[in-house]
Amino acid sequence: MAIAIVFAEYGDPEVLHPIDIDPPTPAAGQVRVRVKAAGVNPVDAKLRRGDFAAVMPADFPSRIGNEYAGIIDQIGDEVTGFAAGDQVLGSATGQCYAEYVVADASDVVRKPATMPWTVAAGLPAVGQTAHTALRQIAVRAGDTVLIHAAAGGVGTIAIQLAHLSGATVIGTASERNHDYLRSLGATPVVYGEGLIERVHALAPAGVDAALDAIGGEGITASLALVPDRHRIGTLVDAEAPKTYGIQRVGGRSTAALRELVTLYEHGSLQLPIHATFPLTEAHHAHREVQTGHVRGKVVLTMP
Ligand SMILES: NC(=O)c1ccc[n+]([C@@H]2O[C@H](COP(=O)([O-])OP(=O)(O)OC[C@H]3O[C@@H](n4cnc5c(N)ncnc54)[C@H](OP(=O)(O)O)[C@@H]3O)[C@@H](O)[C@H]2O)c1
């Protein structure tokens, strides 16, 4: 048997609880991974709370968790290029708070020996999201880019990728995260009233693109500062793209994840781990994420 975390009703973090499951069997084209760590994302808390119940009702008891790092222990038919014992990471929707996951081999990425399990587990969702989002808003050398909620998981990766691409990066965060943003390559700015004026003072020639990971002010400030609406991307507001003609951005790409892992291996990317919790304390991890003030990532570790 193996442990998996589920919720059997919507509610507070305490609805998360462990159950025993039969370890899954990989189908053709899949591998089974013995999980060493699993990343926790705001979307997990939103799902558990029932925020998507109207459009995507949960099938209770519902598994949870979209990213993992671990060791392959079974290989399905027709899988080439991987073997039992390989250390890997990747995305696998709605199953990763567990001791085992199955994943399509085509979505699995090798973990470098130098990458800790916690970093490997925390990278797939925020990494792929940041990477695809910056592509969608066409960030390139010479741009000035505004990143909202820049100290969070997505922002942490987005700052570094935008900086590496040769852009000048301005990131919003509370004061206590300003040295952190500087260390990643961004000029920090406090969010809240007066944000537009503060960014304008930092970038008198204008802002070319913006990535919103907070909504509200993230949208209004971006609209005021970025002339080309197609170069404003939101990760959180489903309505703003229809209302203002900005882009709904994000998405997965295994090629992007491979690129991010290579950057990490070469010392060009970092992902600080804000906190770790044992798998069976997933509710504590959700409480931490729900503060809205995580720096980097929260990760679950296996017994
Ligand atoms: N994680 C993903 O892969 C993913 C994918 C698609 C969409 N999204 C969505 O994108 C959003 C961000 O995700 P995330 O994983 O980066 O979240 P996160 O790590 O939980 O973000 C936390 C950060 O938000 C900052 N913050 C809090 N209030 C703020 C405000 N009013 N203005 C600006 N920054 C503020 C905090 O900075 P301070 O502590 O300095 O306040 C903190 O560092 C979430 O709504 C998430 O659902 C995430």
PDBQT file of the ligand as one rigid body, heavy atoms in Angstrom, charges set to zero:
ROOT
HETATM    1  N1  LIG A 401       2.092  28.387  -9.408  1.00  0.00    +0.000 N 
HETATM    2  C1  LIG A 401       1.801  28.237 -10.696  1.00  0.00    +0.000 C 
HETATM    3  O1  LIG A 401       2.405  27.452 -11.419  1.00  0.00    +0.000 OA
HETATM    4  C2  LIG A 401       0.676  29.060 -11.323  1.00  0.00    +0.000 A 
HETATM    5  C3  LIG A 401       0.243  28.774 -12.607  1.00  0.00    +0.000 A 
HETATM    6  C4  LIG A 401      -0.790  29.534 -13.139  1.00  0.00    +0.000 A 
HETATM    7  C5  LIG A 401      -1.371  30.528 -12.370  1.00  0.00    +0.000 A 
HETATM    8  N2  LIG A 401      -0.928  30.767 -11.114  1.00  0.00    +0.000 N 
HETATM    9  C6  LIG A 401      -1.570  31.801 -10.281  1.00  0.00    +0.000 C 
HETATM   10  O2  LIG A 401      -0.699  32.933 -10.205  1.00  0.00    +0.000 OA
HETATM   11  C7  LIG A 401      -0.770  33.480  -8.894  1.00  0.00    +0.000 C 
HETATM   12  C8  LIG A 401       0.629  33.539  -8.328  1.00  0.00    +0.000 C 
HETATM   13  O3  LIG A 401       1.138  32.231  -8.200  1.00  0.00    +0.000 OA
HETATM   14  P1  LIG A 401       2.444  31.956  -7.348  1.00  0.00    +0.000 P 
HETATM   15  O4  LIG A 401       2.646  30.500  -7.332  1.00  0.00    +0.000 OA
HETATM   16  O5  LIG A 401       3.554  32.834  -7.779  1.00  0.00    +0.000 OA
HETATM   17  O6  LIG A 401       1.895  32.461  -5.902  1.00  0.00    +0.000 OA
HETATM   18  P2  LIG A 401       2.651  32.645  -4.542  1.00  0.00    +0.000 P 
HETATM   19  O7  LIG A 401       3.997  32.048  -4.595  1.00  0.00    +0.000 OA
HETATM   20  O8  LIG A 401       1.729  32.218  -3.467  1.00  0.00    +0.000 OA
HETATM   21  O9  LIG A 401       2.792  34.269  -4.458  1.00  0.00    +0.000 OA
HETATM   22  C9  LIG A 401       3.087  34.823  -3.242  1.00  0.00    +0.000 C 
HETATM   23  C10 LIG A 401       3.641  36.236  -3.469  1.00  0.00    +0.000 C 
HETATM   24  O10 LIG A 401       2.585  37.163  -3.708  1.00  0.00    +0.000 OA
HETATM   25  C11 LIG A 401       3.036  38.432  -3.249  1.00  0.00    +0.000 C 
HETATM   26  N3  LIG A 401       1.916  39.297  -2.973  1.00  0.00    +0.000 N 
HETATM   27  C12 LIG A 401       0.950  39.147  -2.023  1.00  0.00    +0.000 A 
HETATM   28  N4  LIG A 401       0.052  40.159  -2.111  1.00  0.00    +0.000 NA
HETATM   29  C13 LIG A 401       0.479  40.959  -3.134  1.00  0.00    +0.000 A 
HETATM   30  C14 LIG A 401      -0.020  42.150  -3.735  1.00  0.00    +0.000 A 
HETATM   31  N5  LIG A 401      -1.155  42.725  -3.299  1.00  0.00    +0.000 N 
HETATM   32  N6  LIG A 401       0.653  42.681  -4.781  1.00  0.00    +0.000 NA
HETATM   33  C15 LIG A 401       1.799  42.119  -5.241  1.00  0.00    +0.000 A 
HETATM   34  N7  LIG A 401       2.331  40.983  -4.706  1.00  0.00    +0.000 NA
HETATM   35  C16 LIG A 401       1.672  40.423  -3.683  1.00  0.00    +0.000 A 
HETATM   36  C17 LIG A 401       3.801  38.127  -1.985  1.00  0.00    +0.000 C 
HETATM   37  O11 LIG A 401       4.807  39.117  -1.820  1.00  0.00    +0.000 OA
HETATM   38  P3  LIG A 401       4.932  39.879  -0.423  1.00  0.00    +0.000 P 
HETATM   39  O12 LIG A 401       5.101  38.777   0.620  1.00  0.00    +0.000 OA
HETATM   40  O13 LIG A 401       6.117  40.754  -0.581  1.00  0.00    +0.000 OA
HETATM   41  O14 LIG A 401       3.630  40.604  -0.218  1.00  0.00    +0.000 OA
HETATM   42  C18 LIG A 401       4.365  36.715  -2.221  1.00  0.00    +0.000 C 
HETATM   43  O15 LIG A 401       5.746  36.700  -2.453  1.00  0.00    +0.000 OA
HETATM   44  C19 LIG A 401      -1.734  32.594  -8.089  1.00  0.00    +0.000 C 
HETATM   45  O16 LIG A 401      -3.019  33.182  -8.085  1.00  0.00    +0.000 OA
HETATM   46  C20 LIG A 401      -1.753  31.305  -8.858  1.00  0.00    +0.000 C 
HETATM   47  O17 LIG A 401      -2.934  30.547  -8.691  1.00  0.00    +0.000 OA
HETATM   48  C21 LIG A 401       0.105  30.081 -10.592  1.00  0.00    +0.000 A 
ENDROOT
TORSDOF 0
